């Protein structure tokens, strides 16, 4: 048996799941695709998380597009973080191309032009269905980790949340949070100290500075109402295809704090809301996080711990997380170890440091008799990738260099008009784009502050009047003895008597 025949048998036996699956393409050996040696990923293991990595321009985004549209056709909704703004084309059919036909002929797979149902969402000033969350929904622990405060300051944030709960003060946006902090060290200082102990003004000042830093990255647009309901991510169209929910994030690349704040909020809400799934036949939802280094770069240790914890736990909710980045080393080891599917595009070795990184990357993949993994990593072409997945029993599948299929949807963005029509036609636009500004902690505390100030002014005026009254009596007591005699009743009666006698 030749090497190619042996490899063909090896792949077709290893990548033929009994249940439902998605097809990534055909396996390659010595740079040649083996027609019909399809590399398939079982839907059953798609909640075991994954990684799509590779140098710029090697096809990571198109791989993301392939997986998302294949999942949609299987009835699995997805959520895509569109950092570069090039994923909206999933909503339109591919125009087709002769090179696509040639590729699919090599793979041994029919090419079909199809589009997926798409929702366009936003957390910034861009057009789309607006995603928001309230400060209360974050809770004191998650908010403290986002703000990266000290243990003492985290305790103060917990007290703030407790005070608002006890006094039925809704914490909706960052203005509410700032108002409570000001109140706790100002007019309401005595009230807070009596119920919860002394609160340091230096600590509240430090917290306020962290909040302002978050506001400067645009978080004031994210915090507020109406809160997004994560169940709306699970919608399917009338054909049973899962919606591809695309969040436009092209204007927050320089605002990683806002990005990580949103991601943690979303994952925490999904984890607390979704029921336990166990090992189901397909995931409930799959999330793709493009430019994943934006979450991990400059993140505090507490924040990284929170992310690692959620990644480990959220799988039980039937949710898969897929990180898209240039190099696997961008992902912390604690997260990387949880990723069952790895799609590795080419890496380029321009320096000694690059070559060292490639050797380290090669060690993340199963050993194989058919490849020199480090060498293959530098020789893959555009639209080719090394794939390592989990089979239906959770075991790692053999490493397969794969000629990837082409996306069935448009490999270009929607026009502005197409984008506007898509957003306008969505039932979620009316639901979430209405601005709601109901009475919350800021307004309620402002009333208390005004009443307290009014009471203080009245008390001060009363005190001033009290001061003024004794001074007048004291001034009378200081009159000279002569004035007292001349104005006394006895003196006046004597004078009147003398005048009376003189008149007679």
C-alpha positions as CSV (number, residue, x, y, z in Angstrom):
1,X,0.0,0.0,0.0
2,X,1.4,3.4,-1.0
3,X,1.8,6.3,1.4
4,X,-1.1,8.1,-0.2
5,X,-3.4,5.0,0.0
6,X,-2.4,4.4,3.6
7,X,-3.1,8.0,4.5
8,X,-6.4,8.0,2.7
9,X,-7.5,5.0,4.7
10,X,-6.2,6.6,7.9
11,X,-8.2,9.8,7.3
12,X,-11.5,8.3,6.1
13,X,-11.6,5.9,9.0
14,X,-10.8,8.6,11.6
15,X,-13.0,11.5,10.2
16,X,-16.3,9.7,9.5
17,X,-18.6,10.4,12.4
18,X,-21.8,8.4,12.7
19,X,-23.8,11.4,13.8
20,X,-24.3,14.8,12.2
21,X,-21.1,16.8,11.3
22,X,-19.7,19.6,9.3
23,X,-17.3,19.1,6.4
24,X,-14.1,21.2,6.4
25,X,-12.5,20.0,3.2
26,X,-10.2,17.2,2.0
27,X,-7.0,15.9,3.6
28,X,-3.7,16.6,1.9
29,X,-0.4,14.8,1.8
30,X,2.8,16.0,0.2
31,X,0.9,19.1,-0.9
32,X,-1.7,17.2,-2.8
33,X,-5.4,17.0,-1.9
34,X,-6.9,13.4,-1.7
35,X,-10.3,13.7,-3.4
36,X,-13.0,12.2,-1.2
37,X,-10.8,12.1,2.0
38,X,-13.1,14.5,3.7
39,X,-12.2,15.9,7.1
40,X,-15.4,16.1,9.1
41,X,-16.1,17.6,12.6
42,X,-18.8,15.9,14.7
43,X,-21.4,18.4,15.9
44,X,-21.5,16.6,19.2
45,X,-18.0,17.9,20.1
46,X,-18.4,21.4,18.8
47,X,-19.1,22.6,22.4
48,X,-15.6,21.6,23.4
49,X,-14.2,24.9,22.2
50,X,-11.6,25.6,19.5
51,X,-8.9,27.7,18.0
52,X,-8.4,29.2,14.5
53,X,-4.9,30.5,14.2
54,X,-2.5,31.6,11.5
55,X,-0.5,34.5,10.0
56,X,-2.3,37.5,8.5
57,X,-3.7,36.7,5.0
58,X,-3.8,32.9,5.4
59,X,-7.5,32.5,5.5
60,X,-8.6,32.6,9.2
61,X,-11.6,34.7,8.6
62,X,-12.8,32.6,5.7
63,X,-12.5,29.5,7.9
64,X,-14.6,31.2,10.5
65,X,-17.2,31.9,7.8
66,X,-17.2,28.3,6.6
67,X,-17.8,26.9,10.1
68,X,-20.5,29.5,10.9
69,X,-22.5,28.9,7.8
70,X,-22.2,25.1,8.1
71,X,-23.4,25.3,11.7
72,X,-26.3,27.6,10.6
73,X,-27.5,25.0,8.1
74,X,-27.4,22.4,10.8
75,X,-29.7,24.6,12.9
76,X,-27.0,25.8,15.3
77,X,-27.0,29.6,16.0
78,X,-23.6,31.4,16.2
79,X,-22.3,34.7,17.5
80,X,-19.4,36.3,15.6
81,X,-17.2,39.1,16.9
82,X,-16.4,41.1,13.7
83,X,-13.4,43.1,14.5
84,X,-12.2,43.7,11.0
85,X,-15.7,44.3,9.5
86,X,-15.5,41.6,6.8
87,X,-18.1,39.0,7.9
88,X,-21.4,40.6,6.8
89,X,-21.3,38.8,3.5
90,X,-22.6,35.7,5.2
91,X,-26.0,37.2,4.6
92,X,-25.6,37.0,0.8
93,X,-25.0,34.1,-1.6
94,X,-21.6,33.6,-3.1
95,X,-21.4,34.9,-6.7
96,X,-19.3,31.8,-7.5
97,X,-16.0,31.6,-9.3
98,X,-14.1,29.2,-11.6
99,X,-11.3,28.8,-8.9
100,X,-14.0,27.8,-6.4
101,X,-15.2,25.1,-8.8
102,X,-11.7,23.9,-9.3
103,X,-11.1,23.7,-5.5
104,X,-14.3,21.8,-4.9
105,X,-13.5,19.4,-7.7
106,X,-10.2,18.6,-5.9
107,X,-12.0,18.1,-2.6
108,X,-14.7,16.0,-4.2
109,X,-17.5,18.1,-2.8
110,X,-20.4,19.8,-4.6
111,X,-20.3,23.6,-4.3
112,X,-23.7,25.3,-3.5
113,X,-24.4,29.0,-3.4
114,X,-26.2,29.8,-0.1
115,X,-26.7,32.6,2.3
116,X,-27.5,32.4,6.1
117,X,-30.0,34.3,8.2
118,X,-28.0,37.1,9.8
119,X,-28.5,39.7,12.6
120,X,-26.2,42.7,12.8
121,X,-25.5,43.9,16.3
122,X,-23.4,46.6,18.0
123,X,-22.1,47.8,21.4
124,X,-20.8,51.1,20.1
125,X,-22.0,53.9,17.9
126,X,-22.2,51.8,14.8
127,X,-25.5,50.9,13.3
128,X,-27.1,47.6,14.4
129,X,-29.2,46.0,17.1
130,X,-27.9,47.6,20.3
131,X,-26.5,45.3,23.0
132,X,-26.7,46.6,26.5
133,X,-26.4,45.4,30.1
134,X,-27.1,47.1,33.4
135,X,-24.5,47.6,36.2
136,X,-26.7,45.5,38.5
137,X,-26.5,42.5,36.1
138,X,-22.7,42.6,36.3
139,X,-22.8,42.2,40.1
140,X,-20.0,43.5,42.4
141,X,-17.5,40.6,41.8
142,X,-17.5,40.8,38.0
143,X,-17.5,44.6,38.0
144,X,-14.6,44.7,40.5
145,X,-12.6,42.4,38.2
146,X,-13.3,44.5,35.1
147,X,-12.3,47.7,37.0
148,X,-9.2,45.9,38.4
149,X,-9.5,47.4,41.8
150,X,-7.9,46.4,45.1
151,X,-9.4,44.1,47.6
152,X,-10.5,47.0,49.8
153,X,-12.0,48.8,46.9
154,X,-13.8,45.7,45.8
155,X,-15.3,45.6,49.3
156,X,-16.6,49.1,48.9
157,X,-18.2,48.2,45.5
158,X,-20.0,45.3,47.3
159,X,-21.2,47.7,50.0
160,X,-22.5,50.0,47.2
161,X,-24.5,47.1,45.6
162,X,-25.8,46.1,49.1
163,X,-27.0,49.7,49.9
164,X,-28.8,49.9,46.5
165,X,-30.5,46.5,47.1
166,X,-31.5,47.5,50.6
167,X,-32.9,50.9,49.5
168,X,-34.4,49.7,46.2
169,X,-32.2,51.9,44.1
170,X,-31.8,50.5,40.5
171,X,-28.1,50.5,39.4
172,X,-28.6,50.8,35.6
173,X,-25.7,52.7,34.2
174,X,-22.3,54.2,35.2
175,X,-23.9,57.5,36.2
176,X,-25.9,55.6,38.8
177,X,-22.8,54.0,40.2
178,X,-20.9,57.3,40.3
179,X,-23.8,59.1,42.1
180,X,-23.9,56.4,44.8
181,X,-20.2,56.7,45.4
182,X,-20.4,60.5,45.7
183,X,-23.4,60.1,48.0
184,X,-21.6,57.6,50.2
185,X,-18.8,60.1,51.0
186,X,-20.9,63.3,50.9
187,X,-24.4,63.9,52.1
188,X,-25.0,60.2,52.9
189,X,-21.7,59.7,54.8
190,X,-23.4,59.3,58.2
191,X,-26.1,57.0,56.8
192,X,-23.5,54.7,55.3
193,X,-21.2,54.7,58.3
194,X,-24.0,53.8,60.6
195,X,-25.2,50.8,58.5
196,X,-22.0,49.6,56.8
197,X,-19.0,51.2,58.4
198,X,-16.7,54.0,57.3
199,X,-15.9,54.4,53.6
200,X,-12.6,56.0,52.6
201,X,-12.8,58.9,50.3
202,X,-9.4,58.0,48.8
203,X,-10.8,54.5,47.9
204,X,-14.0,55.9,46.3
205,X,-11.8,58.4,44.4
206,X,-9.7,55.5,43.0
207,X,-12.9,53.6,42.0
208,X,-14.3,56.7,40.3
209,X,-11.1,57.1,38.3
210,X,-11.4,53.5,37.1
211,X,-15.0,54.1,36.1
212,X,-14.0,57.2,34.1
213,X,-11.3,55.2,32.3
214,X,-14.0,52.7,31.3
215,X,-16.3,55.5,30.2
216,X,-13.5,56.9,28.0
217,X,-13.5,53.6,26.1
218,X,-17.2,54.0,25.3
219,X,-18.7,51.9,28.1
220,X,-21.4,54.5,28.8
221,X,-23.1,53.3,25.6
222,X,-23.0,49.7,26.7
223,X,-24.3,50.1,30.3
224,X,-28.0,50.8,30.5
225,X,-31.4,49.6,29.3
226,X,-32.9,47.8,27.6
227,X,-30.8,44.8,28.6
228,X,-30.2,42.3,25.8
229,X,-31.8,38.9,26.5
230,X,-29.3,36.2,25.5
231,X,-32.2,33.9,24.5
232,X,-32.5,36.1,21.4
233,X,-29.1,34.6,20.2
234,X,-30.8,31.2,19.8
235,X,-33.3,32.1,17.1
236,X,-33.8,30.0,13.9
237,X,-35.5,31.0,10.7
238,X,-38.5,29.3,9.2
239,X,-36.2,26.7,7.4
240,X,-34.7,25.7,10.8
241,X,-31.4,27.4,10.0
242,X,-29.7,29.0,13.0
243,X,-29.1,32.8,12.9
244,X,-25.6,34.1,12.5
245,X,-25.4,37.0,14.9
246,X,-22.6,39.4,13.9
247,X,-21.4,42.0,16.3
248,X,-19.7,44.9,14.5
249,X,-16.6,45.9,16.5
250,X,-14.5,47.7,13.9
251,X,-14.4,50.9,16.0
252,X,-13.2,49.3,19.3
253,X,-9.8,47.8,18.3
254,X,-8.2,50.5,20.5
255,X,-10.6,50.0,23.3
256,X,-9.8,46.5,24.7
257,X,-11.3,47.3,28.1
258,X,-14.7,47.8,26.5
259,X,-14.3,44.6,24.5
260,X,-13.4,42.4,27.5
261,X,-16.1,44.0,29.6
262,X,-18.7,43.1,27.0
263,X,-17.3,39.6,26.5
264,X,-17.3,38.8,30.2
265,X,-20.8,40.2,30.7
266,X,-22.1,38.1,27.8
267,X,-20.5,34.9,28.9
268,X,-21.5,35.3,32.5
269,X,-25.1,36.0,31.4
270,X,-25.1,32.9,29.1
271,X,-23.7,30.8,31.9
272,X,-26.3,31.9,34.5
273,X,-29.2,31.7,32.0
274,X,-28.8,28.6,29.9
275,X,-29.8,25.2,31.4
276,X,-27.3,22.4,31.8
277,X,-27.0,20.4,28.6
278,X,-24.6,17.5,29.3
279,X,-23.4,15.7,26.2
280,X,-26.1,16.6,23.6
281,X,-25.9,15.8,19.9
282,X,-25.2,19.4,19.0
283,X,-24.2,22.7,20.7
284,X,-26.8,25.2,21.7
285,X,-24.7,28.2,20.6
286,X,-21.2,28.7,19.2
287,X,-19.3,32.0,19.8
288,X,-16.3,33.1,17.6
289,X,-14.0,35.7,19.1
290,X,-11.9,37.3,16.4
291,X,-8.6,39.0,17.3
292,X,-8.8,37.2,20.6
293,X,-5.6,38.8,21.9
294,X,-7.7,42.0,22.5
295,X,-9.2,40.1,25.5
296,X,-6.0,38.7,26.9
297,X,-3.5,41.5,26.3
298,X,-2.9,43.7,29.4
299,X,-5.7,41.8,31.2
300,X,-5.2,41.6,35.0
301,X,-4.6,38.2,36.7
302,X,-8.1,38.4,38.3
303,X,-9.7,39.0,34.9
304,X,-7.7,36.1,33.3
305,X,-8.8,33.8,36.1
306,X,-12.5,34.8,35.5
307,X,-12.1,34.1,31.7
308,X,-10.5,30.7,32.3
309,X,-13.2,29.8,34.8
310,X,-16.0,30.6,32.4
311,X,-14.3,28.7,29.5
312,X,-14.1,25.6,31.6
313,X,-17.7,25.8,32.9
314,X,-19.7,27.1,29.9
315,X,-19.2,23.9,27.9
316,X,-21.8,22.2,30.2
317,X,-24.3,24.7,28.9
318,X,-23.9,23.5,25.4
319,X,-21.9,26.6,24.4
320,X,-18.7,26.4,22.3
321,X,-16.1,29.2,22.3
322,X,-13.7,29.6,19.3
323,X,-10.8,32.0,19.5
324,X,-9.4,33.4,16.3
325,X,-5.9,34.8,16.5
326,X,-2.5,35.0,14.7
327,X,-0.6,32.6,17.0
328,X,-1.7,30.1,19.7
329,X,0.8,31.7,22.0
330,X,-1.7,34.7,22.2
331,X,-4.0,32.4,24.2
332,X,-3.2,31.7,27.9
333,X,-2.2,28.1,28.6
334,X,-5.1,27.6,30.9
335,X,-7.5,28.5,28.1
336,X,-5.5,26.8,25.3
337,X,-5.7,23.5,27.1
338,X,-9.5,23.6,26.9
339,X,-9.7,23.9,23.1
340,X,-10.7,20.6,21.5
341,X,-10.7,21.7,17.8
342,X,-7.6,23.4,16.3
343,X,-7.5,24.8,12.8
344,X,-4.0,26.1,12.2
345,X,-3.2,28.1,9.1
346,X,0.3,28.9,7.9
347,X,2.8,30.6,10.1
348,X,5.7,32.6,8.7
349,X,9.3,32.3,9.9
350,X,11.1,35.6,9.3
351,X,13.3,35.6,12.4
352,X,14.8,33.2,14.9
353,X,12.1,34.1,17.3
354,X,9.5,33.2,14.7
355,X,11.1,29.8,14.2
356,X,11.1,29.2,17.9
357,X,7.4,30.1,18.1
358,X,6.6,27.7,15.2
359,X,8.4,24.8,17.1
360,X,6.4,25.6,20.2
361,X,3.1,25.7,18.1
362,X,3.9,22.3,16.5
363,X,4.1,20.8,20.0
364,X,0.4,21.7,20.5
365,X,-0.7,19.1,17.9
366,X,-0.8,15.3,18.0
367,X,2.2,13.4,16.8
368,X,1.9,11.9,13.3
369,X,3.9,9.6,11.0
370,X,2.7,11.4,7.9
371,X,4.0,15.0,8.6
372,X,6.8,17.0,9.9
373,X,4.4,19.4,11.7
374,X,6.8,22.3,12.0
375,X,7.7,22.1,8.4
376,X,4.1,21.9,7.2
377,X,3.1,24.9,9.2
378,X,5.4,27.1,7.1
379,X,4.4,25.6,3.7
380,X,0.6,25.7,3.9
381,X,-1.0,27.9,1.2
382,X,-4.0,30.3,1.5
383,X,-7.1,28.3,2.3
384,X,-5.1,25.3,3.7
385,X,-4.8,24.4,7.3
386,X,-3.7,21.7,9.8
387,X,-6.7,20.4,11.6
388,X,-6.9,18.4,14.9
389,X,-10.4,17.7,16.3
390,X,-12.2,15.5,18.8
391,X,-14.1,12.4,17.6
392,X,-17.6,11.5,19.0
393,X,-16.0,9.9,22.0
394,X,-13.9,12.9,22.8
395,X,-10.6,11.5,21.6
396,X,-8.2,13.6,19.5
397,X,-8.5,12.8,15.8
398,X,-5.3,12.4,13.7
399,X,-3.6,15.6,12.4
400,X,-4.8,16.4,8.9
401,X,-3.4,19.0,6.5
402,X,-6.6,20.1,4.8
403,X,-7.6,21.8,1.6
404,X,-10.5,23.8,2.9
405,X,-13.8,24.2,1.1
406,X,-14.9,27.6,0.0
407,X,-17.6,29.6,1.8
408,X,-21.0,29.2,0.2
409,X,-21.8,32.8,1.0
410,X,-20.3,36.0,-0.3
411,X,-16.6,36.5,0.5
412,X,-17.0,40.2,0.6
413,X,-19.0,42.7,2.8
414,X,-22.5,43.9,2.3
415,X,-23.0,47.3,0.8
416,X,-24.2,50.1,3.1
417,X,-27.7,49.8,1.6
418,X,-27.8,46.0,2.0
419,X,-26.6,46.5,5.6
420,X,-29.2,49.2,6.4
421,X,-32.1,47.0,4.9
422,X,-30.9,44.0,7.0
423,X,-31.0,46.0,10.2
424,X,-34.3,47.7,9.5
425,X,-36.0,44.4,8.7
426,X,-35.0,42.8,11.9
427,X,-37.7,42.4,14.7
428,X,-34.9,42.9,17.2
429,X,-34.2,46.4,16.1
430,X,-37.4,47.8,17.5
431,X,-37.0,45.8,20.6
432,X,-33.5,46.9,21.6
433,X,-32.9,50.3,19.9
434,X,-35.5,52.2,21.9
435,X,-33.8,54.5,24.4
436,X,-35.1,53.9,27.9
437,X,-34.1,56.2,30.8
438,X,-36.3,55.3,33.7
439,X,-35.8,56.6,37.3
440,X,-32.8,55.0,38.8
441,X,-30.2,55.5,41.6
442,X,-28.9,58.8,40.1
443,X,-32.4,60.5,40.1
444,X,-33.5,59.0,43.4
445,X,-30.3,60.0,45.2
446,X,-30.4,63.5,43.7
447,X,-33.8,64.0,45.3
448,X,-32.3,62.9,48.7
449,X,-29.3,65.2,48.2
450,X,-31.5,68.2,47.4
451,X,-33.7,67.5,50.4
452,X,-30.7,67.2,52.6
453,X,-29.2,70.5,51.2
454,X,-32.6,72.2,51.7
455,X,-32.7,71.0,55.3
456,X,-29.2,72.1,55.9
457,X,-29.9,75.6,54.6
458,X,-33.0,75.9,56.8
459,X,-31.1,74.7,59.9
460,X,-28.3,77.2,59.1
461,X,-30.9,80.0,58.8
462,X,-32.5,79.1,62.1
463,X,-29.2,79.1,63.8
464,X,-28.4,82.5,62.4
465,X,-31.7,83.8,63.7
466,X,-31.0,82.3,67.1
467,X,-27.7,84.1,67.1
468,X,-29.2,87.4,66.2
469,X,-32.0,87.5,68.8
470,X,-29.8,87.4,72.0
471,X,-27.6,90.0,70.6
472,X,-30.4,92.5,70.5
473,X,-31.4,91.8,74.2
474,X,-27.7,92.1,75.1
475,X,-27.5,95.4,73.4
476,X,-30.4,96.7,75.4
477,X,-28.7,95.5,78.7
478,X,-25.7,97.6,77.8
479,X,-27.6,100.9,77.8
480,X,-26.1,103.7,80.0
481,X,-27.6,104.3,83.6
482,X,-28.7,107.8,82.6
483,X,-30.7,106.5,79.6
484,X,-32.3,103.9,81.9
485,X,-33.3,106.6,84.5
486,X,-34.6,109.0,81.8
487,X,-36.7,106.2,80.2
488,X,-38.0,104.6,83.5
489,X,-41.7,104.8,84.4
490,X,-40.9,106.3,87.8
491,X,-39.0,109.2,86.3
492,X,-41.7,109.8,83.7
493,X,-44.5,109.9,86.4
494,X,-42.4,112.4,88.5
495,X,-41.9,114.7,85.6
496,X,-45.6,114.5,84.8
497,X,-46.5,115.4,88.4
498,X,-44.2,118.4,88.4
499,X,-45.7,119.7,85.2
500,X,-49.2,119.2,86.6
501,X,-48.5,121.4,89.6
502,X,-46.9,124.1,87.5
503,X,-50.0,124.3,85.3
504,X,-52.3,124.8,88.3
